[in-house]
Amino acid sequence: MATKVVMEALSPTMEEGRLVRWLVPEGASVANGDTLAEVETDKAIMELVARGDGVLRRQLVAEGATAPIGTLLGVIAAPNEDIAALVGGATPVSASAAPNAQSPAPVVAPAPAAVAPVTTPPAVAAEAPVALTTSETERVRSSPLARRLAAERGLDLHAIAGSGPNGRVVKRDLDATVSPAAAAAPAAAPVAAVPVRAGADYTDIALTQIRRTIARRLAESIGPVPTFYLTAELDVERLSEMRKAMAELGDDYKVSVNDIVLKAVATALAQHPEVNAHWLGDRIRQFARVHLGVAVAIDDGLITPVVFDADTKRLRDIAREVRELATRAKARKLKPEEYTGSTFSVSNLGMFGIDQFTAIINPPEAGILAIGAIEAKPVVIGETVVVRRRMRVTMSCDHRVIDGATGAKFLATLRRLIENPLLLVY
């Protein structure tokens, strides 16, 4: 019996995926569980496995193409089995036809012969797009993403031919449709030509799935979340001395400043469950366990792998786990369960020489801590001026969950732990 190969939801927030490459050619035998292809989700590159035994008879989506969840990618069947009914209604998707497909190299646009300002007459600018209601769009077979984009762009789904499975309207169909406002805008009047330089005036970089997700998630946070910020400067002289002493014991005891800070944050969160919390709309959920998200920069964005039960782990265990997670994150090999489930997050830009910054909260978390660089500076202790190593931290707080005094108490606990690091190994 033939088996469909479909675009699966390989991460909790995935709506579409990009088929990076086929690992099995057409005509090759496969067994249930064999890896068929690599798919780029909104977070990582995952393996798509076969759900049946047989021969990979057809590949319907080309490498580099993007397709919504549920799209038929291929068919596994016996060598002589009739698969016409399965592939007859399917539309092959090429990389060039897919609007979200990412080219191996940036797309360079040619220099224009003339540059004209784009203007919109007042009459046109005053006309707002008419969004369709939910009841109007639900009568058309369409993906959730397509319905949302149609409402934003003022498009009528009834007038759009769907190219998805069973005529379903998907994102690429909307991208190929001109919105009413754009169609009504007259062409701008020509102006005098300007000198054209050799080469391109700009470069377009195709969005990866992870960059799309970052943009969406940050927009969800910075707008609706009422955020305030608390900054504190901590003395890290003893922390630095302890780290040096640990390193002298051997490689097994080497830890970074970031590792010690993570342990301190996790320990403080265990003492302040009101900060180790999520905003769930109709309630606040306080966690008894501390699952710490650690922001890791990768080539095309940012991902936050999770150190689970971080408050119960030893310093060197945290150091080892963070190194392993960061290595897999940069190779885009993290599993969904390794970057979901955090209760609070930490972002450190101190290694880049950033003194202080504010990080954006990752909903539904109620806070995130931004770590700056360590700097030696003169400090007054008693009546004496001495040089001490100092570090600034800034906590972004969701005011719906964390009040000013609540955040200040958490930072006071964190200060005590950072400035007396032996408490972390007691």
C-alpha positions as CSV (number, residue, x, y, z in Angstrom):
1,M,0.0,0.0,0.0
2,A,1.4,3.4,-1.0
3,T,2.6,5.8,1.7
4,K,2.4,9.6,1.4
5,V,5.5,11.7,2.4
6,V,4.1,14.9,3.7
7,M,5.5,18.1,5.2
8,E,5.2,17.3,8.9
9,A,5.1,19.7,11.9
10,L,8.6,19.1,13.1
11,S,8.5,21.9,15.7
12,P,5.7,23.1,18.0
13,T,5.4,26.5,16.2
14,M,6.1,25.4,12.6
15,E,3.6,26.4,9.9
16,E,5.7,25.7,6.8
17,G,9.1,24.2,6.1
18,R,11.9,24.4,3.5
19,L,13.1,21.2,2.0
20,V,16.8,21.6,2.2
21,R,17.8,18.4,0.4
22,W,16.6,14.9,-0.5
23,L,18.8,12.2,1.0
24,V,17.1,9.4,-1.0
25,P,16.8,9.6,-4.8
26,E,13.7,8.6,-6.7
27,G,13.7,4.9,-7.3
28,A,15.6,4.0,-4.2
29,S,14.3,1.4,-1.7
30,V,13.4,2.8,1.8
31,A,12.3,1.2,5.1
32,N,10.0,2.7,7.8
33,G,12.1,5.1,9.9
34,D,14.8,5.8,7.2
35,T,15.7,9.4,6.8
36,L,14.3,10.8,3.5
37,A,15.2,14.4,3.6
38,E,16.4,17.4,5.6
39,V,13.8,20.1,6.4
40,E,14.5,23.6,7.7
41,T,11.8,24.5,10.3
42,D,11.4,27.8,12.1
43,K,14.2,26.7,14.6
44,A,16.5,24.1,13.2
45,I,17.2,21.7,10.4
46,M,15.4,18.4,11.1
47,E,15.2,15.0,9.6
48,L,12.1,13.8,7.7
49,V,11.7,10.1,8.0
50,A,9.8,7.5,6.0
51,R,6.5,6.3,7.4
52,G,6.3,3.1,5.4
53,D,8.4,0.5,3.4
54,G,8.9,0.5,-0.4
55,V,10.4,2.6,-3.1
56,L,10.5,6.4,-3.2
57,R,8.6,6.6,-6.4
58,R,8.1,10.3,-6.7
59,Q,9.6,13.6,-5.4
60,L,7.0,16.3,-5.8
61,V,8.8,19.2,-4.0
62,A,12.3,20.3,-5.2
63,E,15.2,21.0,-3.0
64,G,15.2,24.6,-1.7
65,A,11.4,24.9,-2.0
66,T,9.1,25.9,0.9
67,A,5.8,24.2,1.5
68,P,3.1,24.4,4.2
69,I,2.5,21.6,6.7
70,G,0.5,18.8,5.1
71,T,1.9,19.3,1.6
72,L,2.5,16.1,-0.3
73,L,6.3,15.9,-0.8
74,G,6.6,12.4,-2.3
75,V,5.2,8.9,-2.5
76,I,6.5,5.6,-1.3
77,A,5.0,2.5,-2.9
78,A,5.8,-0.9,-4.3
79,P,7.8,-0.8,-7.6
80,N,4.7,-1.7,-9.8
81,E,2.0,-0.1,-7.7
82,D,-0.3,2.4,-9.4
83,I,0.2,5.8,-7.7
84,A,-1.7,7.9,-10.3
85,A,-4.5,8.7,-7.9
86,L,-2.1,10.0,-5.3
87,V,0.0,12.2,-7.5
88,G,-2.6,13.2,-10.0
89,G,-4.0,16.1,-8.0
90,A,-0.6,17.1,-6.6
91,T,1.2,20.1,-8.0
92,P,5.0,19.7,-8.1
93,V,6.8,22.6,-6.4
94,S,10.1,23.9,-7.7
95,A,12.6,25.9,-5.8
96,S,12.2,28.9,-8.1
97,A,8.4,28.8,-7.9
98,A,8.4,28.8,-4.1
99,P,8.3,32.4,-2.7
100,N,10.1,31.4,0.4
101,A,12.8,29.3,-1.1
102,Q,16.3,30.5,-0.1
103,S,18.9,30.7,-2.8
104,P,22.4,29.4,-2.0
105,A,23.7,32.9,-2.4
106,P,22.2,36.4,-1.9
107,V,20.1,37.7,-4.8
108,V,21.8,40.8,-6.2
109,A,19.5,43.3,-7.9
110,P,20.7,45.2,-10.9
111,A,21.2,49.0,-10.7
112,P,18.2,51.0,-12.0
113,A,18.5,53.3,-14.9
114,A,16.7,56.1,-13.1
115,V,15.5,56.6,-9.5
116,A,12.0,58.1,-9.0
117,P,10.4,58.8,-5.6
118,V,7.3,56.7,-4.9
119,T,4.4,58.9,-4.0
120,T,0.8,58.1,-3.1
121,P,-2.0,60.7,-3.8
122,P,-3.9,61.6,-0.6
123,A,-7.1,60.0,-1.9
124,V,-5.4,56.6,-2.3
125,A,-3.4,56.9,1.0
126,A,-6.6,57.5,2.9
127,E,-8.2,54.3,1.8
128,A,-7.6,51.5,4.3
129,P,-7.6,47.9,3.1
130,V,-10.8,46.1,3.8
131,A,-10.1,43.1,6.0
132,L,-12.2,40.0,5.6
133,T,-14.1,38.6,8.5
134,T,-13.4,35.2,9.9
135,S,-16.7,33.8,8.7
136,E,-16.0,35.0,5.1
137,T,-12.6,33.4,4.9
138,E,-13.4,30.1,6.6
139,R,-15.6,29.1,3.7
140,V,-12.6,29.0,1.4
141,R,-10.2,26.0,1.9
142,S,-7.0,27.8,3.1
143,S,-4.1,27.6,5.5
144,P,-4.2,29.6,8.8
145,L,-1.3,31.7,7.6
146,A,-3.0,32.4,4.3
147,R,-6.2,33.6,6.1
148,R,-4.2,35.9,8.3
149,L,-2.2,37.4,5.4
150,A,-5.4,37.9,3.4
151,A,-6.9,39.9,6.2
152,E,-3.8,42.0,6.6
153,R,-3.6,42.7,2.8
154,G,-7.3,43.2,2.1
155,L,-7.5,40.2,-0.3
156,D,-10.6,38.2,-1.1
157,L,-9.7,34.5,-0.7
158,H,-12.7,33.6,-2.9
159,A,-10.9,35.2,-5.9
160,I,-7.6,33.4,-5.4
161,A,-6.9,30.0,-7.0
162,G,-5.3,27.7,-4.5
163,S,-2.2,25.7,-5.4
164,G,-2.0,23.7,-2.2
165,P,-3.4,20.2,-1.6
166,N,-7.0,19.9,-2.9
167,G,-7.0,23.4,-4.1
168,R,-6.1,24.9,-0.7
169,V,-5.0,28.5,-0.7
170,V,-1.5,28.9,0.8
171,K,0.9,31.7,1.3
172,R,2.6,31.5,-2.1
173,D,-0.9,32.1,-3.7
174,L,-1.3,35.4,-1.8
175,D,2.3,36.5,-2.6
176,A,1.4,36.1,-6.3
177,T,-1.7,38.3,-5.9
178,V,-1.6,42.1,-6.0
179,S,-3.4,43.8,-3.2
180,P,-6.3,46.3,-4.0
181,A,-4.3,49.2,-2.7
182,A,-1.2,48.3,-4.8
183,A,-3.3,47.8,-7.9
184,A,-5.0,51.2,-7.5
185,A,-1.7,53.1,-7.0
186,P,-0.8,55.0,-10.2
187,A,2.7,54.9,-11.6
188,A,5.0,57.6,-10.3
189,A,5.9,60.4,-12.6
190,P,9.3,60.0,-14.3
191,V,12.1,62.3,-13.1
192,A,15.5,63.2,-14.4
193,A,17.8,60.2,-14.6
194,V,20.7,60.0,-12.1
195,P,24.1,58.6,-12.9
196,V,24.3,54.8,-12.7
197,R,27.3,53.2,-11.0
198,A,28.7,49.9,-12.1
199,G,27.5,46.9,-10.1
200,A,24.4,46.5,-7.9
201,D,22.9,49.2,-5.6
202,Y,21.6,46.6,-3.1
203,T,21.5,43.0,-2.2
204,D,18.4,41.0,-1.2
205,I,18.9,38.2,1.3
206,A,16.2,35.6,1.4
207,L,14.7,35.0,4.8
208,T,15.4,31.7,6.5
209,Q,12.6,30.0,8.5
210,I,14.4,30.9,11.8
211,R,14.7,34.6,10.8
212,R,10.9,34.6,10.0
213,T,10.1,33.2,13.4
214,I,12.5,35.6,15.2
215,A,10.7,38.5,13.5
216,R,7.3,37.2,14.4
217,R,8.1,36.3,18.0
218,L,9.8,39.7,18.7
219,A,6.9,41.6,17.3
220,E,4.6,39.6,19.6
221,S,6.7,40.6,22.6
222,I,7.7,44.3,22.1
223,G,4.2,45.4,21.3
224,P,1.7,43.9,23.7
225,V,4.0,43.2,26.6
226,P,4.2,46.1,29.1
227,T,7.9,45.9,29.7
228,F,10.1,47.8,32.2
229,Y,13.8,47.5,32.9
230,L,15.9,47.2,36.1
231,T,19.7,47.7,35.9
232,A,22.2,46.8,38.5
233,E,26.0,46.9,38.6
234,L,27.6,43.9,40.4
235,D,31.0,43.4,41.8
236,V,32.5,40.3,40.2
237,E,36.0,40.5,41.8
238,R,35.4,37.4,43.9
239,L,33.7,35.6,41.0
240,S,36.7,36.1,38.8
241,E,39.1,34.9,41.5
242,M,37.0,31.8,42.1
243,R,36.9,31.0,38.4
244,K,40.7,31.4,38.2
245,A,41.2,29.1,41.2
246,M,38.9,26.5,39.6
247,A,40.9,26.5,36.4
248,E,44.1,25.9,38.2
249,L,42.6,22.6,39.5
250,G,42.5,21.2,35.9
251,D,40.4,21.2,32.7
252,D,37.6,19.4,34.4
253,Y,37.0,22.4,36.6
254,K,37.2,25.1,34.0
255,V,34.1,27.2,33.7
256,S,33.3,30.5,32.1
257,V,32.0,33.7,33.7
258,N,28.7,33.0,31.9
259,D,28.5,29.5,33.4
260,I,28.7,31.0,36.9
261,V,26.2,33.7,36.1
262,L,23.8,31.1,34.8
263,K,24.1,29.1,38.0
264,A,23.5,32.2,40.1
265,V,20.5,33.2,38.1
266,A,19.0,29.7,38.4
267,T,19.6,29.7,42.1
268,A,18.0,33.1,42.5
269,L,15.0,32.0,40.4
270,A,14.5,29.0,42.7
271,Q,14.1,31.5,45.6
272,H,11.8,33.8,43.7
273,P,9.1,31.7,41.9
274,E,7.2,34.9,41.3
275,V,9.9,35.8,38.7
276,N,10.2,32.2,37.4
277,A,6.8,32.5,35.9
278,H,4.7,32.7,32.7
279,W,1.9,35.0,31.7
280,L,-0.9,32.9,30.3
281,G,-3.6,35.5,29.6
282,D,-6.1,34.5,32.2
283,R,-3.6,33.4,34.9
284,I,0.0,33.5,36.0
285,R,1.9,30.2,36.2
286,Q,4.7,30.1,38.8
287,F,7.2,27.2,38.3
288,A,8.7,25.1,41.0
289,R,11.5,24.0,38.7
290,V,14.0,26.3,36.9
291,H,14.5,25.7,33.2
292,L,16.9,28.3,32.0
293,G,16.9,29.5,28.4
294,V,20.4,30.5,27.2
295,A,20.5,32.8,24.1
296,V,23.0,31.5,21.5
297,A,23.9,33.5,18.4
298,I,24.0,31.5,15.2
299,D,24.8,32.5,11.6
300,D,21.2,33.6,10.6
301,G,19.7,34.6,13.9
302,L,19.3,33.6,17.5
303,I,18.0,30.5,19.3
304,T,17.6,29.7,23.0
305,P,18.4,26.2,24.0
306,V,17.3,25.2,27.6
307,V,19.2,24.0,30.6
308,F,16.6,22.0,32.5
309,D,16.6,22.1,36.3
310,A,19.6,24.4,36.2
311,D,19.4,25.3,39.9
312,T,20.1,21.7,40.8
313,K,23.1,21.2,38.6
314,R,26.7,21.7,39.5
315,L,28.8,24.4,37.8
316,R,30.8,22.1,35.7
317,D,27.7,20.2,34.6
318,I,26.1,23.5,33.5
319,A,29.4,24.4,31.7
320,R,29.5,21.1,29.8
321,E,25.8,21.2,28.9
322,V,25.9,24.8,27.6
323,R,28.9,24.0,25.4
324,E,27.1,21.0,23.9
325,L,23.9,22.8,23.3
326,A,25.7,25.8,21.7
327,T,27.6,23.5,19.4
328,R,24.4,21.8,18.2
329,A,22.6,25.1,18.0
330,K,25.2,26.5,15.6
331,A,25.1,23.3,13.5
332,R,21.2,23.7,13.4
333,K,20.9,20.2,15.0
334,L,18.9,21.0,18.1
335,K,15.8,18.9,18.7
336,P,12.5,20.8,19.5
337,E,12.6,19.5,23.1
338,E,16.0,21.1,23.6
339,Y,14.9,24.7,22.8
340,T,11.3,24.7,24.2
341,G,10.1,24.7,27.8
342,S,12.2,27.5,29.4
343,T,10.8,29.3,32.4
344,F,13.2,32.3,32.2
345,S,16.0,33.3,29.8
346,V,19.5,34.9,29.9
347,S,21.3,36.8,27.1
348,N,25.0,37.6,27.4
349,L,26.7,40.1,25.0
350,G,29.6,40.8,27.4
351,M,32.0,38.8,25.3
352,F,31.4,41.3,22.5
353,G,32.4,44.2,24.6
354,I,28.8,45.5,25.2
355,D,28.7,47.3,28.6
356,Q,24.9,47.2,28.9
357,F,21.8,46.4,26.9
358,T,18.1,45.4,27.1
359,A,16.9,42.1,25.9
360,I,13.4,41.4,24.5
361,I,11.2,39.0,26.6
362,N,10.4,35.7,25.0
363,P,6.6,35.2,25.7
364,P,5.1,33.7,27.7
365,E,8.1,34.1,30.0
366,A,7.9,37.1,32.4
367,G,11.5,38.2,32.2
368,I,14.9,38.0,30.7
369,L,18.3,39.0,32.0
370,A,20.8,40.8,29.8
371,I,24.5,40.4,30.9
372,G,27.1,43.1,30.0
373,A,30.9,43.1,29.9
374,I,33.2,42.9,32.9
375,E,35.1,46.2,33.3
376,A,37.8,47.2,35.8
377,K,36.9,50.6,37.3
378,P,37.6,52.7,40.4
379,V,35.2,52.0,43.3
380,V,34.9,53.7,46.7
381,I,35.0,51.1,49.5
382,G,34.8,52.8,52.9
383,E,37.1,55.8,52.4
384,T,39.4,54.2,49.9
385,V,39.3,54.2,46.1
386,V,40.2,50.7,44.7
387,V,40.0,49.1,41.3
388,R,37.4,46.4,41.1
389,R,35.9,44.3,38.3
390,R,32.3,45.2,37.8
391,M,29.5,43.9,35.5
392,R,26.1,45.5,34.6
393,V,23.0,43.4,34.3
394,T,19.6,44.6,33.0
395,M,16.4,42.7,33.7
396,S,13.5,43.1,31.3
397,C,10.2,42.5,33.2
398,D,6.7,41.9,32.1
399,H,4.8,44.3,34.4
400,R,1.7,42.0,34.3
401,V,3.6,39.5,36.3
402,I,6.6,41.2,37.9
403,D,6.2,44.5,39.8
404,G,9.2,46.8,40.4
405,A,9.8,45.7,44.0
406,T,9.5,42.1,43.0
407,G,12.2,42.5,40.3
408,A,14.4,44.5,42.7
409,K,14.2,41.7,45.3
410,F,15.3,39.1,42.7
411,L,18.2,41.3,41.6
412,A,19.2,41.7,45.3
413,T,19.4,38.0,45.7
414,L,21.3,37.7,42.5
415,R,23.8,40.3,43.7
416,R,24.4,38.4,46.9
417,L,25.1,35.2,45.0
418,I,27.3,36.9,42.3
419,E,29.4,38.8,44.9
420,N,29.7,35.8,47.2
421,P,30.1,33.0,44.6
422,L,31.1,30.3,47.2
423,L,27.4,30.2,48.0
424,L,26.9,28.5,44.6
425,V,29.1,25.6,45.5
426,Y,28.0,25.2,49.1
